[in-house]
Amino acid sequence: MRYYSTNSKKNTASLSKAVLSGLADDGGLYMPEAIPRLPASLLNNLAALTFRELSFEIAKQLLGEDIPHPILEEIINDALNFEVPLVQLDHDLYVLELFHGPTLAFKDFAARFMARLMSYLNRDSDAELTILVATSGDTGSAVAHGFAGAPGIRVFILYPSGKISTIQEKQLTTHGGNITALEIDGSFDDCQRIAKQAFLDVELSRNLTLTSANSINIARLIPQSFYYFYGYARLKNKRQPVVISVPSGNFGNLTGGLIAKKMGLPIARFISATNANRVVPEFLQTGRFEPKPTRQTISNAMDVGNPSNFARILDLCNNDLEKMREDVWGASFTDDQTRDAIQELVNKFGYIPDPHGAVGYLGLKHYPENKSDKLIGIFLETAHPAKFPEVIRQLIDRELPLPEALEKAMSMKKHSVKLSGEFDAVKQYLLSVS
Ligand SMILES: *Cc1c(COP(=O)(O)O)cnc(C)c1O
């Protein structure tokens, strides 16, 4: 399979080049040249497969020419070794829990898969691979965990100082070894801008083999299509149209869903639910894409003012606004609405969501076609609520026990390198340690 740049279909690369360079040299994002439809025999038989079996079947369609099947199977079995429960809350309301990986957010699917894929693709190279990743919270911890101790790979995590939760910060600053946390005086968009600039910088690329672990990397998107199939397959009743609400920030998760739909998954529509950072819902309304400065919210992993995967979503919809509206409905919600939704889920269903999942629930609740018995709604729960004790504790009087993995991180000492929000500061630092 070849991968083309969203800036020019003629600019193509191999899987290895696409994954190991992250961003195309023209600044575009890589997309697979073909998104094959799954064979009907498989689509009709999804429920018979385990999550890992299903993931392997899907991965084979996309990567099967480039990676020997036994290796692909091993990567998947090793990376995706956790549960993906679909929990029923009401007769037509479900939540797909994507937070059962080691860092308790859905980023584990992508980061663990990508770490193993990159190690495989880089296996014959003498050059150390340097991964630069910008995080609004959860990517950094998943990437740090996924790559910790990976031979021949160094990881630098850019995170916005004071804008991620204490637990998130502990999870990405306590690894040491091949993982370094760069604490940036700025917003997530500053971190993302610095990372993008670094990939296009000639001097850096002369001195380092740089790649990205952000969702600009195609390796992250592929595993994010697997769980849509698995969640759908677990539904008991599929007679009504199925709508999936995706709490979105950089829109990598939603891109994975759109890829699944292209591969034949019968989802009627996706809901892109955002917090106050609402450039995509606005685009769906007005047809104008107007990136804005990031606004800080209680669903901080979605505080993205200029979502990088928008280019891929446009591409998947052939740059056609009407086509995009058929596949995606968008809405944005305030922090007050999110707090109310957390309380509502607890009171009505005894379910404690995290702030991001609560935004997903709001998307379903406000979906105009969501009249009783007309459709089945699934929202994605993208993080464990215990990752956000500052928010959750104010709203419910139950104590949320800290899962073991988080407790361990909380007891360790933070190590970060503080840098200004200027690209040059990060560049000089990277050159000094290379
Ligand atoms: C990253 C993240 C999101 C947003 O996902 P995108 O793919 O960037 O849209 C939502 N919720 C949580 C908990 C996250 O970590």
The ligand as a Gaussian input file, in Angstrom:
#p B3LYP/6-31G(d) Opt

LIG

0 1
 C       -7.232000      12.794000      23.024000
 C       -8.507000      12.662000      23.748000
 C       -9.721000      13.007000      23.145000
 C       -9.796000      13.604000      21.769000
 O       -9.461000      12.680000      20.771000
 P       -9.096000      13.220000      19.303000
 O       -8.707000      11.996000      18.559000
 O       -7.941000      14.155000      19.481000
 O      -10.295000      13.894000      18.772000
 C      -10.878000      12.794000      23.857000
 N      -10.852000      12.311000      25.116000
 C       -9.703000      11.981000      25.730000
 C       -9.753000      11.470000      27.117000
 C       -8.494000      12.130000      25.073000
 O       -7.361000      11.791000      25.685000

